[in-house]
Amino acid sequence: MPMTTLAAVAALTLAGASACGGGGGETTGATGGTALYDRLPDAIKEAGVIRFAGDSHPPYRIVANDGKTVTGIDKEMQDALGKVLGVRTEISIVNGLPAALSGMLASRYDAFNGPVKDTAEREKQFDAIVWMVSRTSYLIPKSGSAAVKSAGDLCGKRVAGTAGSIVEDQTKRLSDWCAKQGKPAIVFIGLADTNGTILAAKSGRADAAGMTESGAIDAMNKEKDAFTYVTQSDEQGAGIDQLAMLVPKAGGLGPVMLEAFKEIFKNGEYQRIVDKYGLKNVAVDEPKLNTAAVR
């Protein structure tokens, strides 16, 4: 169906387009209707699709062997958002956070669902819709000899994590805590995605793999008895990071996406996804826009 026809159908009937593949990403049909469609930027209405960037990050984005088919939290969250907005959503797999950010600024993608930390610096270029929080955990191979029983035992160890992510920032805070205890610093190994960090820990290149707690639980469920994990404490600099979907300010999509999130909170889709993936400990009561600048 031509893009102009698709946009017209969405505008007049707000009926869903059936899911289809292609374009390097996973697409999903949007069904149902909403006045939010009229508030979407013209470029998105003309295309009939919101293009998400996403790296491999289980259980948020689980990428099949074809490199295109995506399942997981992000896929379901984007399905729900697309439904209330009246447009399709599409995920294109990229190589880490820097590629997602630069791709959005170059107008190749419309949004990135993270989980990525909401910061004042990022809010200069992106609208940030906070939809969850996180604490960093560290996945430990049971077969290793690192003898890590708590996050404090990571002092002087090698920790793999996604470069430029929350994990890198929180590992630095943990390393600062180590120094205050008179212990050696942590050696951070920055990699492209979560799969790479898990492989680094399994192969012995790293003693641990840093990730969100939900990511650590997912990895443990996939490989029974292969891992354990420890979680960073407030004393060790963890705090609670606000995690957001990032949308370029220039496109004008951010405020509309905030309203779409509010709608999936109201209609129960957010809670359904939270319950399905065991995200109760990191769920929020309501979505918020650009919280970092006012903290």
Secondary structure, 3 states (H helix, E strand, C coil): CCHHHHHHHHHHCCCCCCCCEECCEEEECCCCCCHHHHHCCHHHHHHCEEEEEECCECCCEEECCCCCCEECHHHHHHHHHHHHHCCEEEEEECCCHHHHHHHHHCCCCCEEEEEEECCCCHHHCEEEEEEEEECEEEEEECCCCCCCCCHHHHCCCEEEEECCCHHHHHHHHHHHHHHHCCCCCCEEEEECCHHHHHHHHHHCCCCEEEEEHHHHHHHHHHCCCCEEEEECCCCCCCCCEEEEEEEEHHHCCHHHHHHHHHHHHHCCHHHHHHHHCCCHHHEEEEEEECCHHHC
